[in-house]
Amino acid sequence: MTLEGGKNTGAKFVVKGGAAKGARDIIIRHNSAGSLSINSFYAENSQRLYISCPNCKSGYQGRRDVTMTDVVASNVKFLAAVNKNYGDTVTLKNSKIIGGAGCRMYNGNNNGGEPKALGNQCETSTIYSCTCS
């Protein structure tokens, strides 16, 4: 799923319920402005559940916020990958990670190049509340 195009920083997106298994890369890609709430979602055998666009050549480059509540991830490398230099935030609540990490921070860019990885945060198996920023 890709959230495209909008530059409205007040936009609110919601994913309520659902599951994804075997995604080769990203399950939800956030190329638009605004915030996203992911609730009661299960992800398995994937690279990332969520990514805020780390290298979009066009479109919105600025802060994005995502909140994940009651998410279970099994064998997912990162629940979320976000851009520290754009001020992105991830809030994890009442979620469980089985084999993987909560957040991966990057320095995003707008030239299409590979973003610089800065490290992982929220690396516990059960997350009751954690904010990565």
NUSELO-356156 format. One record per residue (C-alpha): y, x, z; residue in three letters. Coordinates in steps of 0.05 Angstrom, whole numbers, padded with zeros to 5 digits, always signed. Example, Ala and Ser with C-alpha at 12.3 -4.5 7.8 and 13.67 -1.06 7.14 Angstrom:
<sites>
-00090+00246+00156ALA;-00021+00273+00143SER;
</sites>
This chain:
<sites>
+00000+00000+00000MET;+00068+00027-00018THR;+00134+00001+00009LEU;+00182+00015-00049GLU;+00254+00019-00068GLY;+00297-00015-00015GLY;+00356+00021+00016LYS;+00369-00033+00069ASN;+00361+00005+00135THR;+00354-00062+00171GLY;+00292-00082+00131ALA;+00231-00099+00174LYS;+00160-00095+00147PHE;+00098-00120+00185VAL;+00024-00107+00174VAL;-00014-00153+00220LYS;-00089-00143+00222GLY;-00131-00109+00170GLY;-00175-00050+00157ALA;-00184+00006+00107ALA;-00243+00053+00097LYS;-00252+00114+00053GLY;-00180+00123+00028ALA;-00176+00191-00006ARG;-00105+00202+00018ASP;-00055+00152+00046ILE;-00067+00080+00066ILE;+00007+00059+00075ILE;+00064+00098+00043ARG;+00135+00082+00064HIS;+00183+00100+00008ASN;+00234+00047+00028SER;+00286+00045+00084ALA;+00274+00004+00146GLY;+00222-00003+00200SER;+00148-00019+00197LEU;+00103-00050+00250SER;+00027-00041+00243ILE;-00013-00085+00291ASN;-00088-00093+00302SER;-00109-00047+00245PHE;-00174-00006+00236TYR;-00177+00056+00193ALA;-00238+00099+00178GLU;-00254+00162+00138ASN;-00184+00173+00110SER;-00130+00227+00109GLN;-00071+00186+00137ARG;-00059+00115+00157LEU;+00016+00120+00147TYR;+00065+00168+00115ILE;+00140+00165+00107SER;+00156+00194+00039CYS;+00158+00270+00050PRO;+00180+00290-00020ASN;+00209+00231-00059CYS;+00251+00254-00118LYS;+00288+00188-00121SER;+00298+00130-00075GLY;+00312+00128+00000TYR;+00314+00192+00040GLN;+00332+00177+00112GLY;+00305+00153+00178ARG;+00244+00109+00180ARG;+00212+00080+00242ASP;+00140+00057+00250VAL;+00106+00026+00310THR;+00030+00022+00314MET;-00001-00024+00366THR;-00075-00036+00377ASP;-00095+00011+00321VAL;-00163+00045+00319VAL;-00174+00105+00275ALA;-00242+00137+00264SER;-00245+00203+00226ASN;-00173+00197+00203VAL;-00137+00264+00200LYS;-00070+00235+00223PHE;-00049+00165+00242LEU;+00022+00181+00218ALA;+00057+00236+00179ALA;+00133+00234+00185VAL;+00196+00274+00171ASN;+00229+00307+00231LYS;+00291+00327+00191ASN;+00305+00255+00170TYR;+00298+00230+00242GLY;+00234+00189+00230ASP;+00199+00163+00292THR;+00128+00138+00306VAL;+00112+00098+00368THR;+00038+00090+00384LEU;+00017+00038+00435LYS;-00052+00019+00460ASN;-00088+00055+00404SER;-00150+00098+00398LYS;-00163+00160+00356ILE;-00235+00182+00344ILE;-00233+00250+00308GLY;-00161+00264+00287GLY;-00090+00268+00312ALA;-00034+00218+00326GLY;+00025+00247+00288CYS;+00040+00303+00239ARG;+00112+00324+00233MET;+00142+00352+00168TYR;+00209+00374+00141ASN;+00216+00327+00082GLY;+00252+00341+00017ASN;+00277+00304-00045ASN;+00252+00353-00098ASN;+00179+00332-00103GLY;+00155+00398-00071GLY;+00104+00404-00016GLU;+00138+00390+00051PRO;+00135+00441+00107LYS;+00086+00421+00162ALA;+00114+00429+00233LEU;+00054+00412+00276GLY;+00018+00355+00309ASN;+00038+00309+00367GLN;+00003+00255+00408CYS;-00066+00287+00404GLU;-00105+00246+00455THR;-00165+00202+00442SER;-00135+00140+00473THR;-00060+00130+00469ILE;-00028+00079+00515TYR;+00043+00098+00495SER;+00069+00157+00456CYS;+00131+00169+00413THR;+00131+00224+00361CYS;+00199+00245+00336SER;
</sites>
